[in-house]
Amino acid sequence: MQSLVRILRFTKELSGHYAAIITASVLTAVAALTVPFIIGSATDVVVETLAGDRSEADAIRTVLLLAGAFLAVELFSTAVSSVGGYVGDVMSARMREILSTRYYEKLLSLPQRYFDNELTGRIVSRLNRSITEVTSFAKSFANSFFTLLITTVAVLVISAWYAWPLAVLLLIVFPVYMWLTAITSKRWQRYEAVKNEDIDVAGGRFTEVVGQIKVVKSFVSELREHRVFSERYGRTVEATKKQSTHWHAMDALRRGVMAAIFFGVYAIIFTYTVRGIFSVGDMVLLVQLVAMARQPVTMMSFIVDSAQRAIAGSRDYFEVIELETVEDTPMFEQARVLTGARSTFVRDPHAPALVFENVTFGYDDDEAVLDGVSFTVARGERVALVGESGGGKTTLINLLLGLYPLRKGRIAVAGEDVATMSLYELRSRIGVVFQDSSLFSGTIRENIGYADESATEDAIIAAAKKANAWEFITRFSNGLDTVIGERGLKLSGGQKQRISVARAILKDPALLVLDEATSALDTRSERLVQAGLESLMADRTSLIIAHRMSTISTVDRIVTLKDGRVDEIGTPADLAMSGGIYAQLLALQNEGTRDAKKKLRGYGIER
């Protein structure tokens, strides 16, 4: 129950909705409680008339008035419950909005390592399942609980007024039922946790497979993926069998106990009526009240079942919400920055554009990937990072973007320590062209404009032209409004990369980071993309993870990495004569043998 109370506190802005629903529930319950009295009174009038104790005309007038009272109560109850239902629907939708947006907000502010260790599908599944279960319970609870509570209390009070043994028996039903339910729920939650784990993993794999469907088909792995998916859901069926057996066995016990107690209740009512203690109208009234008392008890099973699901769901939800947020939240700071402000390095006009000073880093508790890396990049300089695959080149970029905290050392941009800068300020100054073009499923306009949502069409077109993308864009019938599909699947590799370059050009960053993605392109596409990159790098500080020898040879300086340390720093001409990594790469390129090409690929170099 503590989890459910926490949900209410977490959504305290809905307190007005809760109050309205509770008020509607109270009024509906009160209206429902008057019906047995109306019917009981009508029954007594009919009995008295048939016995000759009341005139027919008086009886007809009285029962018509009672029927009119019944109609008024029903109309009132219908109106109030409809209003309560409407408020409940809005409350449920608002709760989903609040929980979903706060979950999303939390995800956007979590450190990169969280996403490194989680399947995308599990993150999505947790959102859908947890919030659906919580909101479904909240809605049913708000609409039912207070009505059931008021009905229960009223029935106990009225029963005690007529005959205290009735109230005693009814009073026994609720604590016994709840005690048996409490015994049931602990094991139920254990089974539910097992099921949720399998469902989340299966959902995660499902999302991954859909995103990599070409790989699955090319390796003829459809049956294998289907088998693994089916096995996960098969385990949920087995867990459900055990869970359901336990639940329904306990439910049968609860119902058996309830039936025995209500046997005593009905025996008292009928016996008292036969003995003349109750009138026939009293009997009808009490029978209806007892029937109303049965409803809260039987409904308790549904409420408890939905509560257990909500508790399990809220536990998964709050596991994410409670995660430590190491980063600040750039999205909120971004809202405070004047639209259109351009990023320029003005902190220290004499400081280098970029400094890595004794940078040491390792993922989690693993051994260090980088150990004491130090080098400086001057303003307007182009510097290439060269080293074996897995040698830490991409990790340096991730650290520059503030995706992970350093173990030791310092990174400075324009003389300012990255650790003291807000992430928004830092990342708004850096433009990145990733090895994977990383496009979204919208239009070409949306993907280029992702760098600046306030950009005009002229600015977007200018960026596309500089990236050598405008020519192929105009060949589409919808031009900039062409929908490119998930991850840009309707575009060729070269087209996707040119859109990515245009996006970076539109951002107009002071510092550019290139993880060149030209190795998989044909010669013409590579030439067009490279021309776009040259336009992007013009008069701009650039840090390049190089995949082409031709790119490496045109930079101002090269930093070679070996075993997580800086091996050499120098111009291409200097390092060509040093006998180090770059000189070895040149020798391998000139050798041109199959073995030499294989060694080049070990450095991420194609040729």
Buried (B, 14 or more C-beta within 10 A) or exposed (E): EEBBEBBBEBBEEBEEBBEBBBBBBBBBBBBBBBBBBBBBBBBBBBBBBEEEEBEEEEBEEBBEBBEEBBEEBEEBBEBBBEBBBEBBEBBBEBBBEBBBEBBEBBBEBBBBBBEEEBBEBBBBBBBEBBBBBBBBBBBBBBBBBBBBBBBBEBBBEBBBEBBEBBBBBBBBBBEBBBEBBEEBBEBBBBBBEBBBBBBBBBBBBBBBBEBBEEEBEEEEBEEEBEEBBEEBEEBBEEBBEEBEEBBEEBBEEBBEBBEEBBEBBBEBBBEBBEEEBBBBBBBBBBBBBBEBBBBBBEBBBEBBBBBBBBBBBBBBBBEBBEBEBBBBBBEEBBEEBEEEEEBEBEEEEEBBBBBBBEBBBBEEEEEBBBBBBBBBBBBEBBBBBBBBEEBBBBBBBEBBBBBBEBEEBBBBBBBBEBEEBBBBBBBBBBBBBBBEBBBEBBBBBBBBBBBBEEBEEEBBBBBBBBBBBBEBBEEBEEBBEBEBEEBBEBBEBBBBBBBBBBBBBBBBBBBBBBBBBBBEBEEEBBBBBBBBBEBBBEEBBBBBBBBBBEBBBBBBBBBBBBEBBBBBBBEBEBBBEBEBBBBBBBEBBEEEEEEBBEBBBEBBBBE
